[in-house]
Every structure is written in structure tokens, then in C-alpha cells.
């Protein structure tokens, strides 16, 4: 049942190319048109949307944070992202022109369910991104996009996260299409790249062996920091969450630009810091800024573990460990950049003797508020 692996988590990590392909299956036409049937929101409903609010918990929340960058860039619709447990207690402003997207792997997280219910009471339109067919959140939503990742047994979300990202991209690109945005060429180019993501993830999986060795060498560390910019920031947050829940280690993510506002004081000799570097494509300034962030922390003694796209020579001189991922458009990079972080956390946890499928104190689906 574990497909020859010792743990479900390892199986679910290697299943990711297929899982992402299944999310895209039947939804991306050869000519680049997208069909999202179960959305049950008509193109005219979608043209009326003035604001998008994404609500989710944990890893699903990180998928939402990444979606915001993509949706605002492609669709020019303001998009907020909030953890579900905070959402309904702050009197949020919602109406018929608000699209609320609830992201939940299980479809049963009580916080997310209560938040989406509240949104519907306020007459917002609610769309669910969910992995479990017929679960409560999609049943109570106006529309749904199932991720079709297949059952995820490991408590830590892996393949369901990558497929949530794919689903978010589909929604963003579909909204851009129905709203007839002027830069149709960019949208079509991204759709073509999205369709190729399963092979890109496969390439990452083929090259993660050094990540395993690195993780094992860090099993005595007490803290690991994660830095990122742009979509690399939520990826860093996801890397930190995986390490906390699996390896029971202190792990924290910062937006790299925030370093100088405080966290840089944490840097000391030998401290492992993972840095997620954005693709160079279209993001030159951002890329240069993060390279100087890496220089700054290294000058203060950090052991830099850099995730960057292949052939990124600018990061080489400052990387104690370099993890290369395929070159893809920046907005899609989280799909490839997250995979080494999953492997890193899993391997480090195994080196500490932890059960990665059943981490202590955690449940797969959190049905209490
Ligand atoms: C982390 C993890 C949790 C879930 C969170 C939301 O690996 O699995 O943080 O992401 O509990 O669960 P769903 O997506 O089922 O609502």
C-alpha cells in the first residue's frame, strides 16, 4: 500500500508529478482554453467579481498566499488571504461581488467550514478547492474545484499542496480568460508552462538525493530559518511548517526584505538558513535584492542553503549548499521550489527517528474550532 516506500509521506512526495497532472487533466485544452465545469459560477458571475478573499488553514493557507500573487497579477482583482480561524471574528466586508475561495484538502477543517459558511450568510459567492470528494466544505459551497490528488495518508500535506497550487493557478488563469484581459499572450504562455509542471516536478525528484544528505547532516541543529521574497516567501513558510510538524524543530520563515528590520539579529555562526530565490525571469530587481540578502547573512556566519533555478550563477559564491530547480516562470516556481523543502523536512525527521506519517499531537483533519 505504501508502494515500496517505508512511509506514506515518501510515497506521496514521489506521486506529485502524477497528482499535479491529475489536477490539470481535462481542464487544459490543447488550444489553451480552460474548462472548469464544477465551478458552477457562470462567466457573467465571474465578470462581476470585485474582490477575492481566500480563507484556509496551515499548508492550505500557504497555497492561498501564493495564489494572491498570481491572481492579482493575471486578473487585476484585489485579493486578500486570511487564516480561517481569524476571518469571521473581525467583521469582514463581503457582498455579492466578493468571491470567497475556501482551500481545504480534507474539506472538513472546522475553522475553514465556519468561515465559508459565514461568507455565504453574507451573500458572498463561495468556491471550494478541495481534495476529498463530497466533503462538507464543497457541499456547502457554490462551486468546487477538486484537486484529484488521490488520498493523502501522511498527516503532513505534500501532494495536496502542489495540487492546490495547480488549482489556484487554473482559477486565476480562467478568471483572466473570462474577463478577457488584454495580455492574452502572457496568459496563454503561462497555461502552456503550467501544463508542463508535472515533468518539471519529476526533474526535481530526480535530483533530491543531495538534499537528503544535507538534511541528515543537520539533525542536531536546534533552529533553521527560511527566507524568501515574492512567491518564495510563502514557500519559505511552508518549508518552516513542514520542519516544525515533522522534525519538531524551531523553524521560522521571514520575508527576506524584513531581515534588516529585526530578524537579522538572530543570525549567528553556523545557523542554517534556507533561502528561496525567485526565478530570474521578469524579476531582475527582486533577484538581485535576495542575492544581497544572502551575502548579508553569510557575512554574519549563517550556513546558507540556497534554492535557486538551474544556472543561476549569481548565487553560487554565497551558497554553502545549492539546491537547483528547473527554470520556470516566477509565479509557478512554488510548485518546483517546495519539493526539496518537503524532502528536507521528511529526511531530517527520519534522521531524528520520528514517525513522519503520524507526527505527535497532530491529526489529518482538524474538525474542532
Ligand atoms: C500541514 C497540514 C495542516 C493542514 C491544515 C488544513 O502539513 O497538513 O497544516 O494543511 O490543517 O487542513 P485542510 O487543508 O484539510 O483544511
Boltz pocket constraint, residues with backbone or C-beta under 6 A from the ligand:
constraints:
  - pocket:
      binder: B
      contacts: [[A, 57], [A, 58], [A, 59], [A, 60], [A, 61], [A, 103], [A, 104], [A, 105], [A, 106], [A, 107], [A, 108], [A, 109], [A, 112], [A, 155], [A, 156], [A, 157], [A, 158], [A, 241], [A, 245], [A, 363], [A, 364], [A, 365], [A, 366]]
      max_distance: 6.0
